[in-house]
Amino acid sequence: MTSCLGWSGQEMKQGKKGSELSSDIEKCDSRSRSAGNTVGNRPRLYSDLAAWFHLLTAPHDYQEEAEFYSDLIVEAAIGPVRTVLELGSGGGNNASHMKERFTMTLTDFSPEMLEVSRRINPELTHIQGDMRSLRVDHAQFDAVFVHDAVTYLTTEEDIHAMASTAAFHCRPGGSVVVVPDHVWESFTPPYTENGGHDGLDGRSMRYLMWTTDPDPTDSTYVSDFAYLLRETDGTVRVEYDRHVQGIFSKSVWIDALTKAGFQTTVQTDPWGPAPVFCGTNRVG
Ligand SMILES: C[S@@+](CC[C@H](N)C(=O)[O-])C[C@H]1O[C@@H](n2cnc3c(N)ncnc32)[C@H](O)[C@@H]1O
């Protein structure tokens, strides 16, 4: 979504009327819907605005969550877990805590987000790749972890492709832990969320996220974001972003992991409204 600017603080200052702004957002919508979350059409948060990611969601907020997912990874595996591959590792927030227990290899399709993660995880291996097609040659890990990035998969085919990627990289008896933001059974849009952080470098961010499901009959929903970005010189601008995400029933996740070769269980997630899907790669 790099080229899809939506409305900006500059446009507001120049006096664009509401109708003009909404027509810009409309144009943006039709492009993002038709293209989906392909490599060339990513949310701005993962491309031109990636440098703001840790001010939207800060690494230190992930400690307990990362501990919980690490425990699930170990419990689902047969034998010790030393190496973990993360698909869609984003800003490396979970990894910044999980690396205390495991040797983490981080992958994401956004080069900008890999750069953001490298800043807080310089000692870890980072690989650019799409979780639907990534194949790291001769690499098998004790576990594969897929956090909220999996929510950007918008078709059942994508979910199956991600499960195959996980199985390809997981040793026999190894585990997979998959954490979508939502499942169909407990998804209750619309809702809003706000937050943000003040950075040590003098920059600050506040955001409003508005999640809606324009067409409940399809497998996507959208989160529209307004970002207020304060630079070190005190100037503040507003940026718009749209994230198109996938919504599926529990059975779709279970089916995909089971078909890929995992013995699958469903765990309650104290950190979100959706369950966590855990699997053990069937030996032999
Ligand atoms: C919310 S961020 C993940 C943050 C991560 N949980 C953390 O701990 O920092 C979502 C990430 O998913 C990535 N992503 C989306 N679709 C992807 C795909 N098909 N393959 C790989 N990465 C993907 C985006 O580039 C983005 O970096």
The ligand as a Gaussian input file, in Angstrom:
#p B3LYP/6-31G(d) Opt

LIG

0 1
 C        1.885000      -6.910000      13.036000
 S        3.361000      -7.267000      12.198000
 C        4.025000      -8.635000      13.133000
 C        4.597000      -8.184000      14.426000
 C        5.245000      -9.327000      15.211000
 N        4.248000     -10.199000      15.814000
 C        6.201000      -8.805000      16.273000
 O        6.360000      -9.494000      17.293000
 O        6.828000      -7.743000      16.059000
 C        2.756000      -8.104000      10.764000
 C        3.873000      -8.501000       9.807000
 O        3.378000      -9.475000       8.906000
 C        4.121000      -9.374000       7.732000
 N        3.443000     -10.162000       6.704000
 C        2.185000     -10.000000       6.233000
 N        1.906000     -10.946000       5.323000
 C        3.028000     -11.721000       5.226000
 C        3.364000     -12.878000       4.443000
 N        2.483000     -13.399000       3.569000
 N        4.581000     -13.421000       4.596000
 C        5.480000     -12.881000       5.462000
 N        5.224000     -11.792000       6.220000
 C        4.006000     -11.229000       6.108000
 C        4.171000      -7.877000       7.505000
 O        5.178000      -7.511000       6.601000
 C        4.412000      -7.381000       8.926000
 O        5.776000      -7.182000       9.171000

